[in-house]
Amino acid sequence: MFFFKKIFGIAIILIFIISCERKTNIEKIEEVIILNNSAIEYELTLEDILNILYTEENYLRGRYTEILFLQKVNFGVPDGNNYIVQWKSRREGTYDTITLILYSISNKIERRYFLGGGLDFTNNFQRLMENIPGIHITTALASIYDFNNDGLDELLNFGFYGMGRFLEIMGYDIEKDEIVYFTNNIEFHLSETPLEFINFKNMDGFKILTYYDHMIPAINIIDSNYAWYFFSWNNDRKQFENISEYLSDENIIYDIFDFSITHFRERIFMIMSNMEILRDVIEVNAEILGGRSFIATIESASDGNILNNTFHFDSEGKLANRKWD
């Protein structure tokens, strides 16, 4: 009997400790939580949500230590209210890391989607968020906003991989029932104003300082490597794509006839694959009104075969198409 009373007493103490810890967590998260006023399908209090998350996730097994951010969102994920949660986790012997997860929650976790993670190094890069709309997750260099005007939220994130720096936008694809990327390797160069979300040529999109695109030429090339380009939403391809060079003075026009054949030779060389060797380029009559066309003699690096490819550029200097023999 004494042993039973001792065990019972320990259990009461543990319940009290856990209750106090949970209360502390709730009070702490209330300082950073942002809940919007969109329609609520499931009547859940903040305490309900935290109880579900801390109970059903592997928090008690030591991977996740606390919730840093919780935001009700509208990603279109069915079966519950949508929430983005930022967990703070710790791996044995390493730095603290952060993890973003998108949840659909009713009276339990219905679905979860990993949105990315990484180290908290935002003090050095906080200015990247200055010209980005939406609800900012400062410790993740991310923002929640309807960037493509489809009525649903997306998550913008800055990805740092090795020496590369990338703009990433992801959202939920209802047909695929998965998280998809709406960007494809949009790399940006760090500058005083690395990028902005603006309206340009009656389109919403991103003004980005990025590598010179040899398929979409620029007038104002910086250091022979970079130019300001404008990326906007292509609804057919479901991607943010490079539309054109960004020019503050829209009266400046790229004149395709101002450039020598050497200019186009260099562009054709950059457009080719690394399995091709450029031997010669000659200009022929343009097939596109106001544009220019070139026949390139190309050798296959694999078998030495010689082929002629025709490159057609439109009046804006964009590569319109490439035709193989």
Summary of the structure (lengths in Angstrom):
residues: 325
radius of gyration: 26.6
end to end distance: 92.3
largest distance: 101.2
contacts: 885
relative contact order: 0.07
helix: 21%
strand: 42%
